């Protein structure tokens, strides 16, 4: 007998990622018994449209989870820390976009289509990886299965939408003031983001890397079950782009890589789209990726730094595969695998 359809809640439904979650729940035609939308006291009582119907946004309280089977959450780490354990104790599967539980041993960290089997180990909380890690996992998993990753160096070029609505507005305001020669006092970022790049995302750790950079190292290891011998280093940079993270990736493998074969491999990988023909200047850019689901890969070339290495450029919509799309896909897997 198949399980009854779940009661779903979206926590943080009024936020940048939350709104994207609503769009994708609709696009993917996710089936449910009931759905409700939670946010803070600030927007409780406001209305929100979903599938042509109006819903009242509900304040997040412990009781709000009483009848919920699956919660898709994107309301920041503090909110998740407070409500995920409460929701889980009430039998709800809490799919969390924040970094609060990602490295907890009993919390699966999952990219749908990459490590779905890890979902079976959940104890009520499932974590969605950081956006820069997420987009890399689909191509990297395929390459690792074939060539076995030994070492990886990643440089990211991350869009402002990854830092929320305030950061999006700051790019607009900062650009306008720069264009008319007015001074600008940044608040979402440490420095002006307009016509600039900022080599800091999140706070610095003791080893000189930022937390964002260490997320790429640690989360990649957890998702792909790499041991400590696989070395991963990242430099994460914020750029004045609204939507779409880009990554320059250099990978050294245990086995020899043929670039044409690797290209064919990625062409046949679900969720990846190869745009790679330098003779026609074909390669992905964030503008192509915004609003789309695939992870785009281009500029594939044999490394001249590593003997058994490959370099490539990878671009994706950070609000989709990096956040909302994977959250919805995890929910779909949880429903399909009847893990709620
Ligand atoms: P609200 O609209 O009430 O502020 P963003 O990352 O785009 O800023 O969105 C954050 C999301 O998280 C919003 O939906 C926001 O709701 C929600 N949120 C923030 N703080 C809380 C909280 N303490 N409890 C519940 N939801 C919260």
Boltz pocket constraint, residues with backbone or C-beta under 6 A from the ligand:
constraints:
  - pocket:
      binder: B
      contacts: [[A, 11], [A, 12], [A, 13], [A, 14], [A, 15], [A, 16], [A, 17], [A, 18], [A, 38], [A, 39], [A, 40], [A, 41], [A, 42], [A, 43], [A, 44], [A, 60], [A, 74], [A, 75], [A, 76], [A, 79], [A, 163], [A, 164], [A, 165], [A, 166]]
      max_distance: 6.0
